[in-house]
């Protein structure tokens, strides 16, 4: 629902990208991917900066261009921000990165597929070639939750592509946001003889999706992302023992190697090269992510890495309004 009835409306282009790097992925997910692209009113995209929206778990990028009740979808938000002068014009891409396991952390995985390569080496050139936008020093990536995690991972690992990044309530501090879920995951799997394959068969054939099962699926998705084992069903293995829920140290170490809090020192130079880095989190985030965000913020400060960090009085849910802060920040950084 539009909050500004006078703002000129940008155009949404609904495109399809036939990915090569996603072909033959272990999930059996379709390599043909929708990419919606927002171009501001009065522009054809040429010479504008490019922002890429990577969404949270259970969503795909095109969900952000859908009609939204009691609030703006993202194109409507962009129309308002640009019309008011709060944000300079930019092209924004919304790639569909949904998977059989309900989502994505936007890194390469032997189980889920080469999603970082898809975004950086296929999707970005595809959009820039079509609209003449972006280019070196003129690209930013942003997202919330899993998308926030992906935005940080891309800032660490692909500084050749991204000049700025915004992380809203991103996954970090893994021992706080993931380990507490492991007992519940094992309880759910026990209803299926402890079998991930049986759980997945039941989930995928159910007449309706149970929210509790979706949370279990999320942890399975994380396992397939951070510690994939292609010899297992869908490449999934858990980092805990199935009977006593004890941490399997060598597996859990593979998860921790992907924790932004632990990655920051190794990739500090990548972050120093950014034109802008925005990080925020609700101060009562129900997934404990604010504690990880504080840890990352303090490490960035200790390393002398320039960034904007904010906490706001809210939890993890329905916080798209925070993009009123991050999106103008990113465009200013790219135009600076």
C-alpha positions as CSV (number, residue, x, y, z in Angstrom):
1,X,0.0,0.0,0.0
2,X,1.5,3.3,-1.1
3,X,2.2,5.8,1.7
4,X,2.9,8.6,-0.7
5,X,0.2,9.1,-3.3
6,X,2.1,11.7,-5.2
7,X,5.5,9.9,-5.6
8,X,6.2,9.0,-9.2
9,X,6.2,5.2,-9.7
10,X,9.2,3.4,-10.9
11,X,9.0,0.5,-13.3
12,X,9.4,-3.2,-12.3
13,X,11.0,-5.4,-15.0
14,X,10.3,-9.1,-14.5
15,X,13.2,-11.0,-16.1
16,X,14.4,-14.6,-16.1
17,X,18.1,-15.6,-15.9
18,X,19.1,-19.1,-17.0
19,X,22.0,-19.9,-14.5
20,X,24.9,-22.1,-15.5
21,X,26.5,-22.3,-12.1
22,X,23.3,-23.6,-10.5
23,X,22.9,-26.5,-12.9
24,X,23.0,-29.9,-11.4
25,X,22.7,-28.7,-7.8
26,X,22.2,-31.4,-5.2
27,X,18.8,-30.0,-4.2
28,X,17.4,-30.4,-7.7
29,X,16.4,-26.7,-7.6
30,X,15.5,-25.1,-11.0
31,X,18.5,-23.1,-12.4
32,X,16.1,-20.8,-14.2
33,X,15.7,-17.8,-11.9
34,X,13.4,-14.8,-11.7
35,X,15.1,-11.5,-11.3
36,X,12.9,-8.4,-10.7
37,X,14.5,-5.1,-11.4
38,X,13.3,-1.7,-10.2
39,X,14.2,1.3,-12.3
40,X,13.2,4.8,-10.9
41,X,10.6,7.0,-12.6
42,X,12.2,9.2,-15.3
43,X,15.2,6.9,-15.7
44,X,16.2,4.0,-17.9
45,X,18.8,2.8,-15.4
46,X,21.9,4.0,-17.3
47,X,24.7,5.3,-15.1
48,X,22.7,4.8,-11.9
49,X,24.2,2.8,-9.0
50,X,23.0,-0.8,-8.5
51,X,21.6,-2.2,-5.2
52,X,20.9,-5.9,-4.8
53,X,18.3,-7.1,-2.3
54,X,18.9,-10.5,-0.8
55,X,16.0,-11.5,1.4
56,X,15.5,-13.5,4.7
57,X,14.8,-17.2,5.1
58,X,11.6,-18.6,3.5
59,X,11.4,-15.7,1.0
60,X,12.6,-15.0,-2.5
61,X,13.6,-11.6,-3.9
62,X,10.4,-11.1,-5.9
63,X,8.4,-11.3,-2.7
64,X,9.6,-7.8,-2.0
65,X,7.9,-6.5,-5.1
66,X,4.5,-8.0,-4.2
67,X,1.6,-5.9,-2.8
68,X,1.9,-5.6,0.9
69,X,-0.9,-5.1,3.4
70,X,-0.6,-2.3,6.0
71,X,2.7,-1.1,4.6
72,X,4.8,-0.5,1.6
73,X,6.5,-3.0,-0.6
74,X,10.1,-2.2,-1.4
75,X,9.4,-0.5,-4.8
76,X,6.8,1.8,-3.1
77,X,9.4,2.5,-0.4
78,X,12.0,3.4,-3.1
79,X,9.5,5.6,-4.9
80,X,8.8,7.6,-1.7
81,X,12.5,7.9,-0.6
82,X,13.5,9.0,-4.1
83,X,10.6,11.4,-4.5
84,X,11.2,13.0,-1.1
85,X,14.9,13.6,-1.8
86,X,16.0,11.3,1.0
87,X,17.6,8.9,-1.5
88,X,19.2,9.5,-4.9
89,X,17.9,7.3,-7.7
90,X,19.2,3.8,-8.0
91,X,18.4,0.5,-9.8
92,X,17.5,-2.3,-7.4
93,X,17.6,-6.0,-8.3
94,X,15.5,-8.6,-6.6
95,X,16.9,-12.1,-7.4
96,X,15.0,-15.3,-6.6
97,X,17.3,-17.4,-4.5
98,X,14.8,-19.7,-2.8
99,X,15.8,-23.3,-2.4
100,X,14.2,-26.7,-1.5
101,X,15.4,-26.1,2.0
102,X,13.4,-22.9,2.3
103,X,16.1,-20.3,1.8
104,X,19.7,-19.4,1.4
105,X,22.7,-17.8,3.1
106,X,24.0,-16.7,-0.3
107,X,27.4,-18.5,-0.2
108,X,28.7,-21.4,-2.3
109,X,27.7,-24.8,-0.9
110,X,28.3,-28.3,-2.2
111,X,24.7,-29.1,-1.1
112,X,22.7,-25.9,-1.9
113,X,24.6,-24.7,-4.9
114,X,27.0,-21.9,-5.9
115,X,24.8,-19.0,-4.8
116,X,27.6,-16.5,-4.3
117,X,28.8,-17.2,-7.8
118,X,25.3,-16.9,-9.2
119,X,24.8,-13.5,-7.7
120,X,28.3,-12.0,-8.4
121,X,29.2,-13.7,-11.7
122,X,25.9,-14.2,-13.4
123,X,23.2,-12.0,-11.9
124,X,25.2,-8.7,-11.6
125,X,26.5,-8.8,-15.2
126,X,23.0,-9.8,-16.4
127,X,21.4,-6.8,-14.8
128,X,24.2,-4.3,-15.6
129,X,24.3,-5.4,-19.3
130,X,20.5,-4.9,-19.6
131,X,20.3,-1.5,-17.9
132,X,23.7,0.1,-18.0
133,X,23.8,0.6,-14.3
134,X,26.3,-0.3,-11.6
135,X,29.9,-1.1,-12.4
136,X,33.0,-1.1,-10.3
137,X,32.6,1.0,-7.2
138,X,28.9,1.5,-7.9
139,X,27.3,-1.7,-6.5
140,X,25.9,-2.5,-3.0
141,X,24.2,-5.5,-1.4
142,X,21.7,-5.4,1.4
143,X,19.4,-7.8,3.3
144,X,17.8,-8.8,6.6
145,X,18.3,-11.9,8.6
146,X,19.7,-14.6,6.2
147,X,20.0,-11.7,3.7
148,X,21.9,-9.7,6.3
149,X,24.2,-12.6,6.8
150,X,24.7,-12.9,3.1
151,X,25.5,-9.2,2.8
152,X,28.3,-9.5,5.3
153,X,29.6,-12.7,3.7
154,X,29.7,-11.0,0.3
155,X,31.5,-7.9,1.9
156,X,34.1,-10.3,3.3
157,X,34.6,-12.5,0.2
158,X,33.7,-10.5,-2.9
159,X,35.2,-7.0,-2.5
160,X,35.8,-7.2,-6.3
161,X,32.1,-6.9,-6.8
162,X,30.6,-4.9,-3.9
163,X,31.5,-1.4,-2.8
164,X,29.0,-1.2,0.0
165,X,26.9,-3.5,2.2
166,X,24.0,-3.2,4.6
167,X,23.3,-6.0,7.2
168,X,19.9,-5.8,9.0
169,X,19.7,-8.3,11.9
170,X,22.1,-10.7,10.2
171,X,22.9,-14.2,11.5
172,X,26.1,-14.0,13.7
173,X,27.2,-15.3,17.1
174,X,26.4,-18.8,15.9
175,X,26.6,-20.4,19.4
176,X,23.8,-18.1,20.5
177,X,21.5,-18.2,17.4
178,X,21.9,-21.8,16.2
179,X,23.0,-24.1,19.0
180,X,19.9,-23.4,21.2
181,X,17.8,-24.9,18.5
182,X,19.5,-28.2,18.3
183,X,17.5,-30.1,21.0
184,X,14.2,-29.1,19.4
185,X,15.5,-30.2,16.0
186,X,16.3,-33.6,17.4
187,X,12.9,-33.9,19.1
188,X,11.2,-33.2,15.7
189,X,13.4,-35.7,13.9
190,X,12.7,-38.3,16.5
191,X,9.1,-38.4,15.2
192,X,10.5,-39.6,12.0
193,X,12.9,-42.2,13.4
194,X,15.7,-39.7,13.6
195,X,15.8,-39.6,9.8
196,X,16.3,-36.3,7.9
197,X,15.1,-38.0,4.7
198,X,11.8,-39.1,6.4
199,X,11.3,-35.6,7.9
200,X,11.8,-34.0,4.5
201,X,9.4,-36.5,2.8
202,X,6.8,-35.7,5.4
203,X,7.4,-32.0,5.1
204,X,7.2,-31.9,1.4
205,X,4.0,-34.1,1.2
206,X,2.1,-32.4,4.0
207,X,-1.2,-30.7,3.2
208,X,-0.1,-27.6,4.9
209,X,3.2,-26.2,6.3
210,X,3.7,-26.3,10.1
211,X,5.6,-23.3,11.3
212,X,7.5,-25.5,13.8
213,X,8.7,-27.8,11.1
214,X,9.8,-24.7,9.1
215,X,12.1,-23.8,11.9
216,X,13.5,-27.3,11.9
217,X,14.0,-26.9,8.1
218,X,15.9,-23.7,8.7
219,X,18.5,-25.5,10.8
220,X,18.8,-28.2,8.2
221,X,19.3,-25.4,5.6
222,X,22.1,-24.0,7.8
223,X,23.7,-27.4,8.0
224,X,23.7,-27.8,4.3
225,X,25.2,-24.3,4.0
226,X,28.0,-24.3,6.5
227,X,29.0,-28.0,6.7
228,X,27.7,-29.8,3.6
229,X,28.3,-33.5,3.1
230,X,27.3,-34.6,-0.4
231,X,27.3,-38.2,0.7
232,X,24.4,-37.6,3.0
233,X,20.7,-37.1,2.0
234,X,20.6,-33.6,0.5
235,X,24.1,-33.0,1.8
236,X,22.8,-32.5,5.4
237,X,24.5,-33.6,8.6
238,X,24.0,-32.0,12.0
239,X,26.8,-30.7,14.2
240,X,25.5,-32.6,17.3
241,X,25.1,-36.2,18.2
242,X,21.6,-37.6,17.6
243,X,21.1,-39.2,21.0
244,X,22.8,-36.8,23.5
245,X,22.9,-33.6,21.5
246,X,26.6,-33.2,22.2
247,X,28.5,-30.9,19.9
248,X,30.6,-32.7,17.3
249,X,33.6,-30.4,17.5
250,X,35.0,-30.9,14.0
251,X,31.6,-30.3,12.4
252,X,30.8,-27.3,14.6
253,X,34.2,-25.8,13.7
254,X,33.0,-25.8,10.1
255,X,30.0,-23.8,11.1
256,X,32.0,-21.4,13.2
257,X,34.4,-20.7,10.3
258,X,31.4,-19.0,8.6
259,X,30.4,-16.8,11.6
260,X,30.9,-13.1,10.8
261,X,32.1,-12.5,14.3
262,X,35.0,-14.9,13.6
263,X,35.6,-14.0,10.0
264,X,36.2,-10.3,10.5
265,X,39.9,-10.4,11.4
266,X,40.8,-12.6,8.4
267,X,38.8,-10.3,6.0
268,X,39.5,-6.9,7.6
269,X,41.2,-5.6,4.5
270,X,38.1,-6.3,2.4
271,X,36.0,-4.3,4.8
272,X,38.5,-1.4,4.8
273,X,38.0,-1.1,1.1
274,X,34.3,-0.6,1.3
275,X,32.7,2.8,0.6
276,X,30.1,2.1,3.2
277,X,29.1,-0.6,5.8
278,X,25.8,-0.4,7.7
279,X,24.9,-2.9,10.5
280,X,21.9,-2.8,12.7
281,X,19.8,-5.0,14.9
282,X,16.8,-4.8,17.2
283,X,17.8,-4.6,20.9
284,X,15.4,-7.4,21.8
285,X,15.9,-9.7,18.8
286,X,14.3,-13.0,19.7
287,X,17.0,-15.0,18.0
288,X,19.8,-13.5,20.1
289,X,21.3,-11.8,17.1
290,X,21.8,-8.5,18.9
291,X,24.6,-10.1,21.0
292,X,26.4,-11.2,17.9
293,X,25.9,-7.8,16.3
294,X,27.5,-6.1,19.3
295,X,30.4,-8.5,19.2
296,X,31.0,-7.7,15.5
297,X,30.6,-4.0,16.1
298,X,33.2,-4.1,18.9
299,X,35.7,-6.1,16.7
300,X,35.2,-3.6,13.8
301,X,35.9,-0.7,16.2
302,X,39.0,-2.5,17.5
303,X,40.3,-3.0,14.0
304,X,39.6,0.6,13.0
305,X,37.1,-0.3,10.3
306,X,34.7,2.5,9.5
307,X,31.1,1.4,9.7
308,X,27.7,2.7,10.9
309,X,26.2,0.6,13.7
310,X,22.7,1.1,15.2
311,X,20.4,-0.7,17.6
312,X,16.7,0.1,17.6
313,X,13.9,-0.7,20.1
314,X,12.3,-3.7,18.4
315,X,12.7,-7.4,17.8
316,X,13.5,-9.4,14.6
317,X,10.1,-9.2,12.9
318,X,8.5,-6.6,10.6
319,X,11.4,-4.2,10.6
320,X,11.5,-3.3,6.9
321,X,11.2,0.3,8.1
322,X,14.9,0.2,8.9
323,X,15.6,0.4,5.1
324,X,14.6,4.0,5.3
325,X,18.0,4.4,7.0
326,X,20.2,1.9,5.1
327,X,19.2,2.5,1.5
328,X,19.9,6.2,1.4
329,X,23.2,5.4,3.3
330,X,24.2,2.9,0.6
331,X,23.4,5.2,-2.3
332,X,25.3,8.1,-0.7
333,X,28.3,5.9,-0.2
334,X,28.2,4.7,-3.9
335,X,27.8,8.3,-5.2
336,X,30.5,9.7,-2.9
